[in-house]
Amino acid sequence: MTYNSFAKVNIYLKIVGTKDNYHLISSRFMIVNSLYDIIKFEKKEKMNDQFELIGKFSCKTEQNIIYKAYKKLLLIDNISKKVKDFFNTYKVTVVKNIPEFAGLGGGSSNAATFLTMCNNILNLNLKKEKLNFISNSLGSDVTFFLEGFNSANVEGVGDKVAKFDEESLNLDILTPPIKCHTPSVYGQYRKFLLKNYDKIIKQNKLLSEKLNGLKSYEILNSFSFQELNDLYMSACILYPDIKNYADKNWFFSGSGSSFFRRKDWVKQ
């Protein structure tokens, strides 16, 4: 019982509004086929009523998004006993390859993969709408991974996901030894955004409308990473060493700190 949990990159990420403490985005998410964690359901040596999560994580089990997804399943009356009984016998083992705090969606991917595994292996028969409801309460990127698209235009707070028909790009990933705290990076951007909100939002919406219809290779061929990712400068303010890794041939993903480029192509 083994599934791959893939990373993603943001081909572009524009802030197109705010809603309370949240930021509304317009983005192109693309799966990185060459980078993934491996999630396994394995039998415990001894049956017990503790949820066992094995893997090299930087947080306690109770803070891990996989554990939070498990707890969400326990709140659903008609499946809670089946889920609890299963994990009394089985543990969750994660082989981590996706760097944490790197803008690659590793945690969100793990949560989506875990939910998919539970639904398929335990025959929970949860419909897509129910899974999306759970995912929205876990994190903004989880819905994208649940959909299983290679490429998608993502809007709102990450809850609006529309498949984009294109081939996945063959990507190199560069992750500096810098851990970016996503809420802090968004918070830093908001400080800048509020100085000239209407003008910036209008500009971002206009560019987003153009980017939404272009294939990813066209986007990367036509724009700089500074133009494509609104969070780059905010991340640099909080983590100045990121600038040491910036290069015109590489693009910034999410809130950082990872950069990516096409393996078969270098921008001149």
C-alpha positions as CSV (number, residue, x, y, z in Angstrom):
1,M,0.0,0.0,0.0
2,T,2.3,2.7,-1.4
3,Y,1.5,6.0,-3.1
4,N,3.8,8.7,-4.5
5,S,3.1,12.2,-3.1
6,F,4.4,14.7,-5.7
7,A,5.8,18.2,-5.4
8,K,4.5,21.2,-7.3
9,V,5.8,24.5,-8.6
10,N,4.1,27.8,-9.2
11,I,4.7,28.8,-12.9
12,Y,3.4,32.2,-11.8
13,L,1.7,33.5,-8.6
14,K,-0.1,36.8,-8.6
15,I,-2.0,38.4,-5.7
16,V,-5.3,39.7,-7.1
17,G,-7.1,40.6,-3.9
18,T,-7.6,40.1,-0.2
19,K,-10.3,38.6,2.0
20,D,-10.0,39.2,5.7
21,N,-6.6,37.8,6.6
22,Y,-6.4,35.7,3.4
23,H,-4.9,36.6,0.0
24,L,-6.6,35.9,-3.2
25,I,-4.3,34.4,-5.8
26,S,-4.2,33.7,-9.5
27,S,-1.6,31.0,-10.2
28,R,-0.5,28.1,-12.4
29,F,0.4,25.0,-10.4
30,M,2.4,22.2,-12.1
31,I,3.3,18.8,-10.7
32,V,7.0,18.0,-10.6
33,N,7.1,14.3,-11.7
34,S,10.7,13.8,-10.7
35,L,10.3,14.9,-7.1
36,Y,8.0,13.1,-4.6
37,D,7.6,11.7,-1.1
38,I,6.6,8.1,-0.7
39,I,3.7,7.3,1.7
40,K,3.1,3.8,2.9
41,F,0.5,2.1,5.1
42,E,2.4,-0.6,7.0
43,K,1.3,-3.1,9.6
44,K,2.3,-2.2,13.2
45,E,4.4,-4.6,15.1
46,K,1.8,-4.5,17.9
47,M,-1.8,-3.3,17.6
48,N,-2.6,-0.1,19.6
49,D,-4.9,2.8,19.5
50,Q,-2.2,5.4,18.7
51,F,-1.9,7.0,15.3
52,E,1.7,6.3,14.3
53,L,3.3,8.6,11.8
54,I,6.9,7.7,10.8
55,G,9.1,10.1,8.9
56,K,11.7,12.9,9.1
57,F,9.4,15.8,9.9
58,S,10.4,19.1,11.6
59,C,7.2,19.1,13.8
60,K,5.5,16.9,16.3
61,T,2.9,14.3,15.0
62,E,0.0,16.4,16.4
63,Q,1.1,19.4,14.3
64,N,1.6,17.4,11.1
65,I,-0.9,17.9,8.3
66,I,-1.3,14.2,7.8
67,Y,-2.4,13.8,11.4
68,K,-4.8,16.7,11.0
69,A,-6.3,15.0,7.9
70,Y,-6.7,11.8,10.0
71,K,-8.5,13.7,12.7
72,K,-10.9,15.3,10.1
73,L,-11.8,11.8,8.9
74,L,-12.7,10.8,12.5
75,L,-15.3,13.5,12.6
76,I,-17.3,11.8,9.8
77,D,-19.8,9.6,11.7
78,N,-20.3,6.8,9.1
79,I,-16.6,6.2,8.5
80,S,-14.8,7.2,11.8
81,K,-14.8,3.6,13.3
82,K,-13.5,2.1,10.1
83,V,-10.7,4.7,10.0
84,K,-9.8,4.3,13.6
85,D,-9.8,0.5,13.5
86,F,-7.6,0.5,10.4
87,F,-4.9,2.8,12.0
88,N,-5.0,0.7,15.2
89,T,-3.4,-2.0,13.0
90,Y,-1.5,0.1,10.4
91,K,1.1,2.9,10.7
92,V,1.8,5.6,8.2
93,T,5.4,5.8,6.9
94,V,6.6,8.7,4.9
95,V,9.9,8.8,3.0
96,K,10.6,12.5,2.7
97,N,12.2,13.8,-0.5
98,I,10.4,17.1,-0.9
99,P,12.1,19.9,1.2
100,E,9.9,21.5,3.8
101,F,9.2,25.3,3.9
102,A,10.4,25.5,0.3
103,G,7.4,26.5,-1.8
104,L,6.9,23.0,-3.3
105,G,3.7,22.0,-1.5
106,G,5.1,19.0,0.2
107,G,2.8,19.1,3.2
108,S,-0.3,19.8,1.2
109,S,0.6,17.0,-1.2
110,N,1.1,14.6,1.7
111,A,-2.3,15.4,3.1
112,A,-4.0,15.0,-0.2
113,T,-2.2,11.7,-0.9
114,F,-3.1,10.4,2.6
115,L,-6.8,11.3,2.0
116,T,-6.8,9.6,-1.4
117,M,-5.1,6.5,0.1
118,C,-7.7,6.3,2.9
119,N,-10.6,6.7,0.5
120,N,-9.3,4.0,-1.9
121,I,-7.8,1.5,0.4
122,L,-10.4,1.6,3.2
123,N,-13.3,1.9,0.6
124,L,-14.7,5.0,2.4
125,N,-16.6,6.0,-0.7
126,L,-16.2,9.7,0.0
127,K,-17.3,11.9,-2.9
128,K,-15.1,14.5,-4.4
129,E,-17.2,17.3,-2.8
130,K,-16.6,15.9,0.7
131,L,-12.9,15.4,0.1
132,N,-12.6,19.0,-1.2
133,F,-14.5,20.2,1.9
134,I,-11.9,18.4,4.1
135,S,-9.0,19.7,2.0
136,N,-10.1,23.4,2.3
137,S,-9.9,23.1,6.1
138,L,-6.4,21.7,6.0
139,G,-4.5,24.1,3.7
140,S,-4.8,26.2,0.5
141,D,-2.9,23.9,-1.8
142,V,-4.4,20.5,-0.8
143,T,-7.4,20.8,-3.2
144,F,-5.0,21.0,-6.2
145,F,-3.3,17.8,-5.2
146,L,-6.6,16.1,-4.6
147,E,-7.7,16.8,-8.1
148,G,-4.8,14.9,-9.6
149,F,-4.1,17.4,-12.4
150,N,-0.6,17.7,-13.9
151,S,-1.3,21.4,-14.5
152,A,-4.0,23.8,-13.3
153,N,-5.0,27.4,-13.0
154,V,-5.6,28.0,-9.3
155,E,-7.6,30.9,-7.9
156,G,-9.3,32.2,-4.8
157,V,-7.5,31.0,-1.7
158,G,-6.4,27.9,-3.5
159,D,-9.9,26.4,-3.5
160,K,-10.8,27.1,-7.2
161,V,-8.8,24.6,-9.4
162,A,-9.3,24.4,-13.1
163,K,-7.4,21.8,-15.2
164,F,-5.0,23.4,-17.8
165,D,-4.4,21.1,-20.7
166,E,-0.7,20.9,-21.4
167,E,2.2,18.5,-21.0
168,S,4.2,18.6,-17.8
169,L,7.6,20.3,-18.1
170,N,10.7,18.4,-17.2
171,L,12.0,20.5,-14.3
172,D,15.2,21.0,-12.3
173,I,14.6,22.1,-8.7
174,L,17.1,24.1,-6.6
175,T,16.2,24.5,-2.9
176,P,18.6,26.8,-0.9
177,P,19.1,25.9,2.8
178,I,16.6,28.5,3.8
179,K,13.2,27.7,5.3
180,C,10.5,30.2,4.4
181,H,7.6,30.7,6.7
182,T,4.6,31.1,4.3
183,P,2.3,33.3,6.5
184,S,5.2,35.7,7.2
185,V,6.0,36.0,3.5
186,Y,2.4,36.8,2.6
187,G,2.3,39.2,5.6
188,Q,5.3,41.1,4.3
189,Y,3.7,41.3,0.9
190,R,0.6,42.8,2.4
191,K,2.6,45.6,3.9
192,F,3.8,46.5,0.4
193,L,0.4,45.9,-1.2
194,L,-1.5,48.2,1.1
195,K,0.6,51.2,0.1
196,N,-1.0,51.3,-3.3
197,Y,-3.7,48.6,-3.2
198,D,-6.0,49.6,-6.1
199,K,-3.2,50.1,-8.6
200,I,-1.3,47.0,-7.8
201,I,-4.4,44.7,-7.8
202,K,-5.5,46.2,-11.1
203,Q,-2.1,45.5,-12.7
204,N,-2.0,42.0,-11.3
205,K,-5.4,41.1,-12.5
206,L,-4.6,42.3,-16.0
207,L,-1.4,40.3,-16.2
208,S,-3.2,37.2,-14.6
209,E,-5.9,37.3,-17.3
210,K,-3.1,37.1,-19.9
211,L,-1.1,34.4,-18.1
212,N,-4.2,32.2,-17.5
213,G,-4.5,31.4,-21.2
214,L,-0.8,30.8,-22.0
215,K,1.0,27.5,-21.8
216,S,3.6,27.3,-19.1
217,Y,6.6,27.1,-21.5
218,E,5.3,30.3,-23.2
219,I,5.1,32.0,-19.8
220,L,8.6,31.1,-18.8
221,N,9.9,32.1,-22.2
222,S,8.3,35.6,-22.0
223,F,8.6,36.8,-18.4
224,S,11.2,37.2,-15.7
225,F,10.8,35.5,-12.3
226,Q,10.3,38.9,-10.7
227,E,7.3,39.6,-12.9
228,L,5.8,36.1,-12.4
229,N,6.0,35.7,-8.6
230,D,4.6,38.5,-6.4
231,L,6.1,36.9,-3.3
232,Y,9.8,36.9,-4.4
233,M,10.7,40.4,-3.1
234,S,8.8,39.8,0.2
235,A,10.7,36.5,0.7
236,C,14.0,38.4,0.0
237,I,13.2,41.0,2.6
238,L,12.7,38.4,5.3
239,Y,15.4,36.0,4.0
240,P,18.0,38.2,2.2
241,D,20.2,35.2,1.3
242,I,17.6,34.1,-1.2
243,K,19.0,36.7,-3.6
244,N,22.3,34.8,-3.7
245,Y,20.5,32.0,-5.5
246,A,18.5,34.1,-8.0
247,D,19.4,33.7,-11.6
248,K,17.6,34.7,-14.9
249,N,17.4,31.1,-15.9
250,W,15.6,30.1,-12.7
251,F,12.0,30.9,-11.5
252,F,10.8,31.3,-7.9
253,S,8.1,28.9,-6.6
254,G,5.4,29.8,-4.1
255,S,6.6,31.6,-1.0
256,G,10.0,30.1,-1.5
257,S,12.7,29.3,-1.1
258,S,12.9,26.9,-4.1
259,F,13.8,27.9,-7.7
260,F,13.0,25.8,-10.8
261,R,13.9,25.7,-14.5
262,R,13.3,23.5,-17.5
263,K,15.9,20.8,-17.9
264,D,15.8,20.9,-21.7
265,W,15.9,24.7,-22.1
266,V,17.8,27.7,-20.8
267,K,16.5,31.2,-21.2
268,Q,18.9,33.5,-23.0
